[in-house]
């Protein structure tokens, strides 16, 4: 997956996230499956943003960006702000 593919996937997931969040009652108005999907989207987005940052950093350092990999949820969700 190249940068363009990653950005396209991010855009698609953000669109889906916005649809879920635009529920008239907000997130609390979602059914359990929708809430689970929203949580899953948040993790997938974190993973993809991390992958894109890895690729850009590798490119800046003159390293092959294709060696970047999708990190597990436990890793990307454990980052400190």
N, C-alpha and C positions, 0 to 999 in steps of 0.2 A: 504494500500500500504506500503510495507516494503522498507528498504533502497535500496535493490537490484532492486526492481521494479522502484523506483524513478530514480536511476542512469540509468537504461535501457531506461526509457522514456526520460531523459535528452539527452542521446546519440542519440536516434532517432530524437529528435527535432533539435539537433545540426547538424546532418547529413543533414536534410532538409534545415536548415538555410544556411549551406555551399553551398548546391546546388543552392539556390537562389542567394547567394552573388557571386557565381562564374560566373554569367551571363557575357558574353563578354564586355558589356557596363557598368558593375557594377550595383549598386542598381538603378541608374537613368534610366537604360535600361529596368527595369521591368515594366510590365503593372500594372495598378492600383490594380487589384486583387492580384498580386504577392507582390506588396509593402505592401498592407494591411496584407497579410499572414505573411510577414517578421516582421512587427510590432507586430502582434499577437504572433508569435514565441518568440520574445524577451521578451514579458510580461510573457508568459507561462514558459519560462526558468527561469526568475527571481523568479516566484512563486515556482517552483520546487526546485531551489537552496535554497531558504528561508526555504522550508519545510524540506529539508535534513539537513540544519544547525540546525533547531529547534529540529529535532529528535536526532541529535548527542549531542546537548547541554543537552537535557533532559536525555539521557542515561548517560552522564558524571555526572550529578547531582543525579543519582539514581532514576529518575522519569520515568514513562512509556512513551517511545517514541511514542507509538500509540495514545497518547493524543494530539500530534502535529496536526495542521490542516493547510490546504492550505489557506493562507491569500488572501484577495481580491487584485486585481490589484492596487487600489488606495493606499493600504498600502505598498506593496513591491516596487512600483514605486516611492514612496515618501521618501524612505530612502536617507539619505545624505551620500556622499562618505567620 
